[in-house]
Amino acid sequence: MLLYPKKYYKSVKDITLEFLNENNINGLILDVDNTLLDYYRNIPDGVQEWIEKLKKEGIKCCILSNTNKKDKVKHIAKILDLPYVYFAKKPSKSGFLKAKNILQIENKNIAVVGDQIFTDVFGANRCKMYSILVEPIGKKDILMTEIKRPIEKLIIKKYLKNNIKEK
């Protein structure tokens, strides 16, 4: 199903090198809002170290954000020393393909990491990239996202129920 992630984690920091290697993932496309930054633009403890560890092991990373606030994306990209695409219009394929071109990696070897089903997961699955859903960093969201969260919670509940049955 296009709305189901291939993997679900509590935090980006739970995504291990072992997991990435086992799944032949050489590149990550990373969402910003509530994935790498909270609503107040704070980076959670350990995220910078997690990114550095991945880069040292040869995992390429690129930020892909729907925000039209270039300064916000540029700021986090500078801190993490990553390339970025802003105003991506996810789940449209165009932003994902721009990030793919920056990474120069095949779709099948890219994982998309984000906190939203209707943008990050749906877009990744449409592009035949490995979709990883993470829990939002904080409770506060922009209005449009707040409206979608209850529907996403129902989808996640069904996804988790189905995943437990399969194991």
Phi, psi and omega in degrees: 000136184294340181267356179265134174286158174283334179212150182228125180232159176289320185213158175302327183294346178277351179279113186263160174299322179300314179299314180298316179296317179300330183256014178054040180262119181252350183215148178237135170255120189247129173287161180258292188297121179065013172243306176254335181230146171276179183304328183267013177069030175265139176266124179299151177306136174092346182292316179299318180295320178299314179298314181300318179298316179298313182298320179297332180268008175089009177278121178276143181228147176216139178272137176227113185232146176278346183296147175264009179271087184304320182300322180294313182291318179298322180297309180293324179296321179293315179301316183271355181055056181231149171288162183211158171230126177245168184050052188283340180061037176300140015269013176306142182293335188302316179295318179297321181289326174298315179296319178301317179295326176293316181288329184057051180228148177296147180309317184295344180255014180245135172250139176255127183244123179198173185256002183237136180288314188284349177246298187287305183292309181301315179296317179298313181296322178296328181270005181061038174254160182284118184266128177236118177264134174240155176291144177300143180298315182231173180277334184279132180224168170289159187306312182301320179290319178302323180294323183279338186304316180300323178292318178299321179299322177294318179295317179297318179301315179293318178301312181296321178297315179293322180293322179294320178298323184288339185275000000 
